[in-house]
Amino acid sequence: MAMLEVTSLGISFGGLRAVDELSMKIEEGGLVGLIGPNGAGKTTVFNMLTGVYRPTDGGIRLDGQNLIGKKPHDICKMGVARTFQNIRLFSKLTVLDNVKTGLHNEITYSLAESLFHVGSYRKKERAMNERAMELLGVFGLESVADYQAANLPYGKQRKLEIARALATNPKLLLLDEPAAGMNPNETAELMETIEVVRKRFGVTVLLIEHDMKLVSGICEYLYVLNFGRLLAEGTPGEVLKNPEVVTAYLGE
């Protein structure tokens, strides 16, 4: 059984068919790309996978469990985390506290413990701090843990958003254009980081990306969307040589 199985997925907004008859499978531990030109429906797919949009038709299963109709926070608890094309950090919180916001799937305490710092509050806070610092260390961000998130360089903000997503302990990590706005050196570093994350945490990755060097460098399999429909699928070598993909996506 595939970890993620999407079957004949579709969604309409009024008279617009944004995604139509999309089917794809992602095996546990895989690193898969979802590519296509602007407006192809890629982010709409992510919004359906995470419960932001409810599909008009089709199915989504994670380890055999139905995700259709589930709320975003329930889907997160089931093991799906995401980042966004436009970074969505808590800009006024510290780097450490941004990561800690993602840990509440695993470490929780009551309202009374939170307000009065009683019971197991201090023990759980220590555990959260240690776990958050461990994640920051993976991304080389431990030295800026006390910085306000808004004061980080753009590339580090991207890494912080991924670290926060990992804090939810996901099975499946959805990365929406993680290299957007990065320079070539930052992109190369990001590629290495994604590989480390996958191997160290055993997380399955589905990413949307326009940087073909990144896509061809780390993705094992690609799905190509065009006007909401699946245009092609296969290994990066197969897909990026497909004449239809070249015409639709690369504009040649």
DAUR-V955970 format. One record per pair of residues at least 6 apart in sequence whose C-alpha atoms are under 6 Angstrom apart, sorted by the first residue. I is the first residue (numbers start at 0). J is the second residue. Records with the same first field share a line. If there is no record, write none. Layout:
I: J ; J
This chain:
1: 25 ; 26
2: 25 ; 26 ; 27 ; 61 ; 62
3: 24 ; 25 ; 60 ; 61
4: 24 ; 59 ; 60
5: 22 ; 23 ; 58 ; 59
6: 22 ; 57 ; 58
7: 20 ; 21 ; 22 ; 57
8: 20 ; 21 ; 56 ; 57 ; 58
9: 18 ; 19 ; 20 ; 54 ; 55 ; 56
10: 17 ; 18 ; 54 ; 55
11: 17
17: 40 ; 227
18: 40 ; 227
19: 227 ; 228
27: 203
28: 202 ; 203
29: 203
30: 204 ; 205 ; 218 ; 219
31: 205 ; 218 ; 219 ; 220 ; 221
32: 205 ; 206 ; 207 ; 218 ; 221
33: 206 ; 207 ; 221 ; 222 ; 223
34: 207 ; 223
35: 223 ; 224 ; 225 ; 248
36: 248
39: 224 ; 225 ; 226 ; 227
40: 227
46: 52
47: 53
49: 71
50: 70 ; 71
59: 65 ; 66
60: 66
78: 169 ; 170
79: 169 ; 171
80: 164 ; 169 ; 172
81: 172 ; 173 ; 174
82: 174 ; 175
83: 175
84: 175 ; 176
90: 148 ; 149
91: 147
92: 147
93: 145 ; 146 ; 147 ; 148
94: 144 ; 146 ; 148
95: 144
98: 131 ; 163
99: 131
101: 163 ; 166 ; 167
102: 166 ; 167
104: 167
112: 118 ; 120
135: 141
170: 202
171: 202 ; 203 ; 204
172: 204
173: 205 ; 206
174: 206
175: 206 ; 207
176: 207 ; 208
178: 186
215: 235
220: 233 ; 234
221: 232 ; 233 ; 234
222: 232
223: 229 ; 230 ; 231
224: 230
245: 251
